[in-house]
Amino acid sequence: MRNRIIIPLIIALLAVPAGFAYVHWSKGGTCTGLYSRYWSPDPVQGYWDPDNFYQSPDSVQGIFAGKLCVQCHEGITPGIVNDWRASRHAQSEETVYCNDCHGNNHQQLHLPTPDVCGNCHTKQHDEFRDETRYGFPSHVLAMERAVDAKHFVDKPKAEVQSCVQCHSVATKCDSCHSRHRFDATEARRPEACITCHSGPPHPDDETYFASAIERDYFEMWYFDNLGAYKSAAHGNPAGVEAGHRKMAASLDRIETQANELRELSQAKKKAGFTTKPAGDLWMKGAYTDIGCHSCHGENHKESAIKARKDQICTGCHEGSVSHSYSTSKHGIITRLEEARQDWRQPLQRGNYRTPGCSYCHLHNGDHGDTMAPGRGPEVRHWICAGCHSPRYIREQFANGKRQLEIAGLKLTEGESLIASAVDDQADAWSKLRQSLNHHRHNVLLGIGHQSPDYQWWHGQPALDGDLIRIRDRILQSSRRKSLADNPEE
């Protein structure tokens, strides 16, 4: 009886310290998290967790002052410089230059982390760090939560980069107020949250925008009139009157957009257009009823401006195409900047803060779809380089290629399983095959539009789910056949 107590007690006393020792050993690898010895980062992860994985480029040598950084990048990445010029960093009495955040040695550059930003923004940094006392879910603990997950360790790192892209809210300060403007007003907008707060596990975007607070009314009315509310609080009648004029202008814009969409819808119906235009067929003239007026409208007034706005494109390119773009950081910022953007500017580098549909696909007025695969990677790299560094673009494209290879393997496996199935229910297999192709296409859209929601929730795990359903159906079919062949069993 005594041994029955002592032996389990000894085992427990040995197991507890052994468990702590294993955890300590497991955390002691070259990567991060609970399983740091069991995985290696994808190169692009340096942008999502810069403190641990970012490596400075070696393409340029030298130590440069901030003004020299600006002069050089005006030609290389004009979009970044334009954002910085519009920021409080550039407009403050003591200008905050590039080297204040990134360092001045070009071979030892670093991406600013919350601790770097906290050197100046002490109050905001302390408030951010204070989230830790509440535990999960938490912005400040988001990256830790991601890399501690077993499925993150088990999967190819290219496949899970969309996870750390959203969870990088813990390791960078540009998730909510995007670089290099870092506008607090942008972070207050509900759209700024939906790049990450979307997808099947947390469809916050769908629930919010389907709520009683009507979307366009909210964003155009409230934020345009924030000045009126402040003026009223400070007893400024002129400010209140100006705010009221903005209210009226907001309602006019809402009505104008609604009319444009109605006109587009009526034109589509009149033309008998029922199939979405597929770029190559459209270019070959298969859709003869889609002409200049479909994008530019029936009138010459502001026809170019109409065609440059996303609403015209998404009027036809609906579903996952428009949703993957609208939940990306590019799509969200384009929407937030719509009222401030000068849409008269040509679709050229430096003229637009973020790329809308037309900026990428009709760049520089080229109507041949400048993002089409047949145009080659050089054209796409040139368009992206208006705001992003060459290395960032190369690594993003390389990561996208790896993601598509993984999705392609899943698609091939699923189609092979379907081909080997001995089930006569052709409709069911056809739907599963369609689901496989749809979810693989979602991965492509997520990569092209830089939407982590579509790279992940609507893409890779959805393909995993398709494979599970296919195997389950094959197993059920095999069981039914076995029972039919051996009814006595």
NUKE-337925 format. One line per 8 residues: for each residue x, y, z of C-alpha. Coordinates in pm, whole numbers, always signed. Example, Ala and Ser with C-alpha at 12.3 -4.5 7.8 and 13.67 -1.06 7.14 Angstrom:
BEGIN
+1230:-450:+780 | +1367:-106:+714
***
This chain:
BEGIN
+0:+0:+0 | +285:+229:+91 | +459:+165:-243 | +141:+258:-430 | +167:+606:-284 | +543:+657:-291 | +609:+546:-651 | +351:+780:-815
+474:+1062:-588 | +835:+1009:-698 | +726:+1000:-1066 | +535:+1325:-1019 | +828:+1493:-844 | +1056:+1396:-1133 | +806:+1477:-1410 | +734:+1836:-1301
+1096:+1962:-1313 | +1155:+1754:-1627 | +859:+1931:-1791 | +994:+2274:-1697 | +1338:+2174:-1825 | +1188:+2062:-2158 | +996:+2388:-2199 | +1310:+2588:-2122
+1506:+2379:-2375 | +1230:+2408:-2639 | +1229:+2788:-2605 | +1606:+2804:-2645 | +1619:+2768:-3024 | +1713:+3022:-3288 | +1348:+3115:-3354 | +1079:+3237:-3114
+797:+3090:-2913 | +738:+2769:-2727 | +865:+2551:-3015 | +1155:+2772:-3127 | +1379:+2472:-3201 | +1132:+2317:-3444 | +1088:+2578:-3717 | +1272:+2830:-3935
+1121:+3159:-4057 | +1018:+3242:-4411 | +1232:+3536:-4534 | +928:+3765:-4546 | +870:+3714:-4173 | +1140:+3973:-4107 | +885:+4238:-4198 | +625:+4104:-3954
+860:+4040:-3659 | +1153:+4277:-3725 | +1311:+4258:-3381 | +1381:+3888:-3427 | +1411:+3829:-3801 | +1472:+4148:-4002 | +1807:+4170:-4179 | +1933:+4499:-4313
+1990:+4519:-4690 | +2348:+4539:-4815 | +2269:+4698:-5152 | +2383:+5045:-5041 | +2682:+5136:-4824 | +2732:+5448:-4619 | +2601:+5661:-4335 | +2339:+5917:-4439
+2159:+6208:-4277 | +1780:+6225:-4294 | +1764:+6484:-4572 | +1979:+6264:-4796 | +1739:+5970:-4732 | +1448:+6184:-4848 | +1628:+6308:-5160 | +1718:+5955:-5269
+1380:+5795:-5194 | +1189:+6069:-5375 | +1306:+5898:-5693 | +1304:+5537:-5571 | +986:+5516:-5361 | +795:+5845:-5403 | +487:+5707:-5229 | +676:+5663:-4902
+814:+6017:-4918 | +468:+6162:-4992 | +325:+5984:-4689 | +607:+6107:-4469 | +567:+6468:-4591 | +197:+6453:-4494 | +277:+6319:-4146 | +330:+6504:-3819
+685:+6367:-3822 | +767:+6591:-4118 | +557:+6888:-4011 | +664:+6916:-3647 | +902:+7188:-3528 | +1177:+6929:-3485 | +1149:+6719:-3799 | +1159:+6343:-3745
+1364:+6208:-4034 | +1411:+5853:-4163 | +1732:+5796:-3965 | +1555:+5876:-3636 | +1348:+5558:-3675 | +1558:+5338:-3905 | +1914:+5439:-3816 | +2163:+5615:-4043
+2397:+5327:-4137 | +2242:+5178:-4451 | +2397:+4836:-4383 | +2258:+4830:-4028 | +1907:+4961:-4086 | +1623:+4838:-3865 | +1246:+4851:-3883 | +1097:+5043:-3590
+930:+4828:-3325 | +697:+4945:-3044 | +1002:+4996:-2822 | +1161:+5225:-3082 | +839:+5425:-3119 | +807:+5430:-2739 | +1124:+5639:-2710 | +912:+5938:-2816
+555:+5817:-2776 | +592:+5710:-2413 | +228:+5749:-2311 | +94:+5556:-2612 | +354:+5281:-2566 | +269:+5240:-2198 | -102:+5218:-2281 | -28:+4958:-2547
+185:+4746:-2311 | -81:+4773:-2041 | -298:+4528:-2241 | -80:+4243:-2114 | -246:+4244:-1773 | -573:+4137:-1932 | -423:+3830:-2103 | -554:+3688:-2429
-702:+3808:-2657 | -466:+4102:-2670 | -291:+4305:-2937 | +34:+4314:-2743 | +41:+3935:-2697 | -77:+3852:-3049 | +259:+3740:-3193 | +331:+3525:-2890
-7:+3358:-2935 | +70:+3285:-3302 | +417:+3132:-3269 | +317:+2928:-2962 | +48:+2747:-3163 | +137:+2393:-3264 | -26:+2424:-3606 | +196:+2727:-3680
+504:+2516:-3616 | +378:+2215:-3811 | +280:+2395:-4133 | +519:+2529:-4402 | +616:+2881:-4302 | +519:+3028:-4639 | +164:+2906:-4577 | +125:+3078:-4239
+276:+3418:-4320 | -74:+3564:-4337 | -110:+3461:-3970 | +195:+3654:-3853 | +104:+3944:-4083 | -203:+4011:-3868 | -40:+3907:-3541 | +239:+4159:-3614
+16:+4416:-3443 | +225:+4318:-3138 | +563:+4375:-3301 | +507:+4687:-3519 | +313:+5012:-3487 | +189:+5039:-3847 | -93:+4784:-3835 | -359:+5036:-3731
-210:+5368:-3849 | -19:+5271:-4160 | +331:+5384:-4251 | +467:+5640:-4322 | +192:+5880:-4232 | +103:+5721:-3897 | -222:+5913:-3881 | -413:+5853:-3557
-736:+5951:-3737 | -692:+5653:-3969 | -658:+5417:-3673 | -988:+5540:-3529 | -1181:+5440:-3840 | -1356:+5101:-3816 | -1221:+4999:-4158 | -866:+5007:-4021
-949:+4701:-3812 | -1103:+4473:-4074 | -784:+4355:-4247 | -736:+4132:-3943 | -1078:+4127:-3779 | -1242:+3932:-4061 | -1275:+3574:-4178 | -1473:+3273:-4048
-1337:+3264:-3689 | -1405:+3633:-3624 | -1632:+3790:-3890 | -1630:+4126:-3713 | -1633:+4315:-4043 | -1953:+4146:-4162 | -2133:+4184:-3831 | -2033:+4550:-3793
-2113:+4665:-4145 | -2441:+4475:-4140 | -2542:+4653:-3819 | -2787:+4938:-3781 | -2507:+5193:-3823 | -2515:+5222:-4200 | -2160:+5211:-4333 | -2133:+5505:-4572
-2347:+5726:-4353 | -2123:+5656:-4055 | -1785:+5707:-4217 | -1874:+6008:-4432 | -2096:+6184:-4181 | -1922:+6135:-3849 | -1560:+6184:-3944 | -1621:+6476:-4179
-1808:+6646:-3896 | -1569:+6578:-3613 | -1456:+6939:-3655 | -1813:+7062:-3603 | -1846:+6872:-3277 | -1514:+7011:-3152 | -1613:+7364:-3258 | -1943:+7336:-3074
-1761:+7222:-2762 | -1530:+7526:-2783 | -1804:+7776:-2867 | -1697:+7844:-3225 | -2009:+7925:-3438 | -1806:+7956:-3758 | -1665:+7608:-3705 | -2012:+7465:-3646
-2138:+7623:-3969 | -1841:+7481:-4162 | -1914:+7139:-4013 | -2276:+7159:-4124 | -2163:+7238:-4479 | -1945:+6926:-4466 | -2247:+6725:-4353 | -2442:+6838:-4657
-2147:+6763:-4885 | -2119:+6416:-4731 | -2480:+6339:-4808 | -2430:+6467:-5163 | -2136:+6232:-5212 | -2338:+5938:-5081 | -2620:+6019:-5323 | -2374:+6066:-5614
-2211:+5727:-5549 | -2549:+5560:-5522 | -2659:+5712:-5854 | -2336:+5602:-6024 | -2385:+5244:-5906 | -2750:+5249:-6017 | -2649:+5376:-6364 | -2386:+5103:-6391
-2635:+4836:-6286 | -2893:+4960:-6539 | -2630:+4967:-6816 | -2534:+4606:-6739 | -2897:+4495:-6751 | -2961:+4688:-7073 | -2662:+4519:-7236 | -2786:+4179:-7122
-2459:+4130:-6937 | -2486:+3823:-6715 | -2130:+3687:-6715 | -1842:+3864:-6542 | -1575:+3975:-6792 | -1268:+3752:-6780 | -977:+3977:-6876 | -834:+3782:-7172
-1177:+3720:-7328 | -1270:+4084:-7286 | -951:+4192:-7461 | -1031:+3957:-7751 | -1369:+4121:-7795 | -1587:+3841:-7657 | -1790:+4096:-7459 | -1878:+4342:-7729
-2144:+4515:-7515 | -1881:+4631:-7264 | -1746:+4954:-7403 | -1584:+5277:-7287 | -1910:+5396:-7131 | -1916:+5096:-6895 | -1635:+5250:-6691 | -1637:+5617:-6791
-2013:+5669:-6787 | -2244:+5821:-7047 | -2124:+6181:-7000 | -1784:+6336:-7067 | -1787:+6529:-6741 | -1530:+6378:-6500 | -1534:+6057:-6702 | -1172:+5976:-6617
-1235:+6032:-6247 | -1529:+5790:-6250 | -1319:+5519:-6414 | -1037:+5555:-6158 | -1260:+5486:-5856 | -1296:+5135:-5716 | -1677:+5139:-5721 | -1678:+5116:-6100
-1456:+4804:-6097 | -1632:+4628:-5811 | -1968:+4686:-5981 | -1873:+4400:-6216 | -1593:+4221:-6034 | -1800:+4110:-5739 | -1770:+3829:-5486 | -1430:+3708:-5373
-1248:+3937:-5619 | -1380:+4259:-5465 | -1400:+4124:-5109 | -1035:+4009:-5106 | -932:+4358:-5217 | -1164:+4545:-4981 | -1027:+4354:-4678 | -663:+4420:-4775
-466:+4710:-4633 | -448:+4864:-4983 | -826:+4850:-5025 | -897:+4985:-4679 | -662:+5284:-4706 | -792:+5363:-5055 | -1142:+5379:-4908 | -1029:+5593:-4616
-846:+5832:-4847 | -1124:+5859:-5105 | -1245:+6203:-4996 | -890:+6346:-4979 | -749:+6184:-5292 | -713:+6400:-5602 | -867:+6165:-5858 | -773:+6401:-6143
-410:+6286:-6117 | -283:+6035:-6377 | -241:+5676:-6259 | +132:+5712:-6201 | +379:+5652:-5921 | +360:+5904:-5640 | +14:+6037:-5731 | -189:+5797:-5515
-127:+5705:-5155 | -239:+5346:-5207 | -320:+5151:-5521 | -685:+5122:-5616 | -803:+4876:-5881 | -725:+5110:-6169 | -384:+5215:-6033 | -256:+4858:-6056
-450:+4719:-6350 | -457:+5034:-6568 | -131:+5189:-6456 | -26:+5497:-6650 | -349:+5472:-6851 | -254:+5136:-7005 | -586:+4957:-7077 | -423:+4617:-7131
-428:+4511:-6761 | -80:+4594:-6637 | -102:+4325:-6366 | -177:+4040:-6609 | +75:+3751:-6583 | +159:+3789:-6951 | +300:+4137:-6889 | +584:+3983:-6688
+707:+4043:-6332 | +905:+4354:-6426 | +587:+4557:-6485 | +432:+4446:-6156 | +755:+4517:-5967 | +770:+4866:-6118 | +416:+4946:-6006 | +472:+4817:-5653
+808:+4997:-5628 | +629:+5330:-5616 | +586:+5267:-5243 | +781:+4950:-5153 | +1152:+4869:-5155 | +1283:+4630:-5422 | +1379:+4365:-5166 | +1039:+4380:-4996
+871:+4328:-5335 | +1098:+4036:-5428 | +1040:+3859:-5098 | +663:+3914:-5111 | +646:+3775:-5464 | +867:+3479:-5368 | +646:+3408:-5067 | +338:+3426:-5289
+495:+3177:-5529 | +560:+2935:-5242 | +204:+2976:-5117 | +66:+2895:-5463 | +288:+2588:-5485 | +145:+2461:-5155 | -211:+2536:-5270 | -135:+2363:-5600
-19:+2048:-5420 | -343:+2040:-5223 | -546:+2091:-5542 | -357:+1810:-5719 | -403:+1575:-5423 | -775:+1648:-5409 | -825:+1594:-5782 | -628:+1265:-5767
-846:+1142:-5482 | -1162:+1235:-5673 | -1031:+1063:-5988 | -964:+742:-5792 | -1306:+741:-5623 | -1551:+466:-5721 | -1868:+655:-5640 | -2136:+714:-5902
-2260:+1041:-5745 | -2105:+1268:-6005 | -2277:+1587:-5882 | -2125:+1557:-5535 | -1774:+1506:-5675 | -1824:+1796:-5916 | -1911:+2028:-5628 | -1606:+1917:-5433
-1386:+1977:-5737 | -1536:+2324:-5779 | -1473:+2396:-5412 | -1108:+2297:-5449 | -1057:+2529:-5747 | -1248:+2811:-5578 | -1036:+2798:-5263 | -713:+2772:-5462
-827:+3083:-5651 | -888:+3254:-5316 | -523:+3196:-5226 | -424:+3362:-5555 | -653:+3659:-5483 | -520:+3687:-5128 | -163:+3700:-5258 | -238:+3943:-5541
-444:+4178:-5324 | -232:+4120:-5011 | -533:+4009:-4810 | -431:+3782:-4520 | -798:+3687:-4479 | -802:+3527:-4825 | -453:+3381:-4809 | -553:+3202:-4492
-915:+3156:-4382 | -1072:+3155:-4727 | -769:+2986:-4884 | -525:+2736:-4732 | -739:+2601:-4443 | -1040:+2591:-4675 | -837:+2365:-4907 | -749:+2149:-4605
-1120:+2125:-4532 | -1190:+2019:-4891 | -936:+1736:-4860 | -1093:+1619:-4534 | -1439:+1614:-4694 | -1310:+1426:-4999 | -1138:+1159:-4788 | -1445:+1130:-4567
-1669:+1078:-4870 | -1435:+814:-5012 | -1435:+635:-4675 | -1815:+647:-4651 | -1845:+519:-5009 | -1606:+233:-4931 | -1807:+139:-4624 | -2134:+141:-4819
-1979:-78:-5089 | -1845:-319:-4827 | -2188:-348:-4666 | -2352:-403:-5006 | -2103:-677:-5094 | -2135:-846:-4755 | -2490:-784:-4633 | -2463:-1049:-4359
-2181:-865:-4192
***
